[in-house]
Amino acid sequence: LTKLKMNDDRGIFCIIYQVIRYALFSGNKNLQKVLCWKAIQIAIKHGVDAHFPPTLASLSMSMVSSGKLTSAQEVGNVALALRDEIRHDIDNRAMIQFIVSGHVSCLLQPFRSSLGPMLEAHKDFKLVGNTELRVASMMVHFYIYFAAGQELGPLIESRLVLSEGEARRVDRPSFLIQFQIARQFALNLRTRNDSPSELCGPAFCEGEELCAMNDKARKMALRDSSSYRLQLAFIFNNESAM
C-alpha cells in the first residue's frame, strides 16, 4: 500500500472518509470496517489520494477495539508512511497522527514516545482551525502523560490551566470538565490530602460540579471522574473505593 500511486483528489475517497468519521463517532464499527476495506480495494485499482491515509488510520483504531493490536500497529504504520506523501494536507496529516499515535502506537510502545506526536497534531489542528480536534488532541496528550508516569508538578498543572482556558474560549464545556478533573487528579497525587481517592479540591469538586449539570453532561462527567477515582483508589490502596 505504501507504493501505491498518489493521485490528485478523488471524490470517492473523500466521501468514504467522511462517512467513516461519522461511523467512528457514532460507534458503528461494522460500517467503519466495511468502508475501510472498500477504500483499500479502490486504492489498489486506482491509486490513492490525501483522504486514503486517514482512512487506514481509522481502520487501525477499529482493529484496536477488536483486540487485534499487532495488525492495528501494522496498518497504522502504513498510514504514517503515506502521511509523508501528503505534506500539503495539514488537516489529514494531523488526523493520522492523532489516531495512530494517540490510540494505536501507545498500546504497543512506551507511552512517552507518543507525547511529541500528540503535541504536533495539536499544533497542526490549531493551524488549520480544527477546534474540536485541537482541544481533543491536547486532552489525549495529558492522558498519555499520566500513563507514561511523567513528572507531576506546577508545570503540568499550569499547562492544564491553559487548556482549561482554551476550552472556555471555544465553548467546549465537556472538555473543560475533563481538563479540570485531570488537574485535580494531578493535585491529589502530588499534594497532601485527607481523602486522596476523592476528586474534591481547588481544580474540581465532583459533588458540586455534578449537581450543577444537566443529565447528559452529568453522565459524561461521571464517566470520566469515575475512571480517575478508580485509579486514585488503586494508587492509594483504598479498597472501599474500588
N, C-alpha and C positions, 0 to 999 in steps of 0.2 A: 504493500500500500504506500510505503514511503517513496516509491519510484514512479508512482502514477503521475501522469502529465497534469500540470496545474493550468487550468483554463481560465478565461475571463468569467465573470459572474454568470452562473447558470441558475435560472429562476427556480428549477425543481429542487435544488439543494437548499435554497433559501426557504422555500415553503416547508420542506421536510423538517428543517431545523426549527422553524417557528412552532410547528405542531409538536415536535419533540419537547420543546421547552414547556409548552402547555401541559403535555403528558407528565413531564418531570415534576412540575409544581402541583399538579392535581393528583399525583400518586398513581397514575395509570401506567404501571410498569410494563404490562404486556404490549400496549400500543407503542411505548417508547422502544422496546426491543425490536418489534416488527419493523418500525420505520428506520431504525438504525441499520438493520441488516439489508433493508431495501436500498438504502443510500449506498451501502458498500457495493451491492450488485450494479447499481447505476454507475458508480465511480470506476469500477473495473472495466466497464464497457466504454465509457465516455470521458474518463478523466475526472478531476476534482476541481473545486473552487474554494473560496475562503470560508464557506459555511460547512464544508465537509469535516475539517479537523475538530471543531467543537461538537459536531455530531458524534464523532468517535469518542470524544471525551465523555459525552453523556452516556454512551454505551458502557464505558469503563465504570462509571458510577453505578449504573444499573447492575453490572456484574458484582460489584461490591455488596450490594443489598441482597444478592443471591448467594453470597458466600464464596464466590469464585475470585479470590483475591489475586492469585497468580495471573490468571487470564486478564483480570482488570488492569493489573500493572502493565502487562504486555500491550494491551490496546491503548492504555494511557500513554505509554512511551511512544507509540506510533503517532498519537495526536500531538505530543510535544515535538516530535521530529518534523511533522508537517507544519507546525506553528512557525518554524523558521522560514517557511515558504510564503507566508502571508504577512510580511513585515509592514505592509501598508495598512493592514486592517487591525487597528489597535484594540477595538472592542472585542473582536473574536479571539485575538491573541490573549487578551486578559481573561476571557471566559474559559479558555483552555487551561490557563494557569490556575484559575480559581477552582475548577473542577478537579483537575488531576492532582495538583499539589495539596489542595485543601481537603480532598475527600478520598483519594486513592493512594498516592505515594506515601502519605504519612502513616498508613497502616502497615507498610512493609519496610519502611526505612525509619531512621531516627527522626523523631518529631521535629527537632531543631532544623533539619535540612529543609523543611517546608516553610520556615519563618520568613526567609528572604523572598521566596517566590510569592507568598501571600501579600507581602508589602508591595511588591512590584505590581501585582494585579490591582491592589487598592489604588496605587498611583495612576495606573492606566485607566481604570474606571472613572477616576476623578477627572482625568484629562479629556475623556470623551463625554463627560456629563451624565454617566450612568449612575444616578443617585442611589438606587436600591442596592445594586451590587457593590458600589463603593463602600457603603456602610456595612453590608453583609460580609465583605471580604475582611474588613477590619475586625469584625466580631469573630470570624473563624481564626484570624491571626491570634487573638487572645486565647481562644480555646487551645490552640496548638502550643502557645507559650506556656500555659499552665501544664499541659500534658508533658511538655519537654522538661519540666522541672527547672525552668529558668529562674533567675534570681528575683525575689519579691522585694519591694521597697517603694519609696516615694516616686521613683522614676516611672515604673509601670503604672502606678496609681495615677500619676499626673497624665499619662497617655490615655488612660481610661476616662479621666475627667474631660480631656479634649474631645474624645469620641462621643461622650455624652452631649457635649455642646454641639457637635456636628449633627447628632441625631435630632436634637431640638430644632436646630436651624432648618433642617429639611423636613421637619414634621413627620418623624418616624418614631412614634411613642413606643412601639413594641421593641425596637432596637434600643431605645433609651433605657427601658427597664432591664434589658439584658446586660447592657454595659454597667448599670448601677449594681445589679446582682453580682456581676463579675468583680467589681471593685470591692464590694462588701466581702466577698469570698476571699480576696487577697488580704483584706484587713484582718479578717478572722484568723488567717494563717500567720500573720506577721505580728499582730499586737495582742496584748493580754485581754482576755475576755472571759467573763464568768460563765457564759454559755456559748462556747466556740462553735457548737454544732447548729446554732440558730442564726438566721440571717436577720439580725436586728442591730443597726448601728448607724453611723453618720452617712453612709452611702445609700443604704437601703434597709428599710424596716418592713419585713414581709407582711406582718399583720395589718399595719396601717395602709400599706400600698394596695394590698389585695382588696381590702374593704372599699377602697375608693374607685375600683374598676367595675366596668360592666362585665357580664357573664363571659363573653367571648375573650376579652382581654385577660380576665382573671384566670381562665383555663390555660391560656398560653403562658402567662407569667408563672403560674403554679407548676407547670411542666418544667420550666427552666429552673425555678428556685428549688424544686424538689430534687433535681439532679445534683445541684450544688450542695444541698443539705446532706444528701446521701454520701457524697464524697467527704464532707467535713466529719460526718459521723464515723466513717471508716478511719479517717486520719487520726481522730481523737479517741478512737475506740469507744464510742458511745453506742453500745448495743441497743439500748432502748429507743434510739432514734433511727435505727436501720429498718 
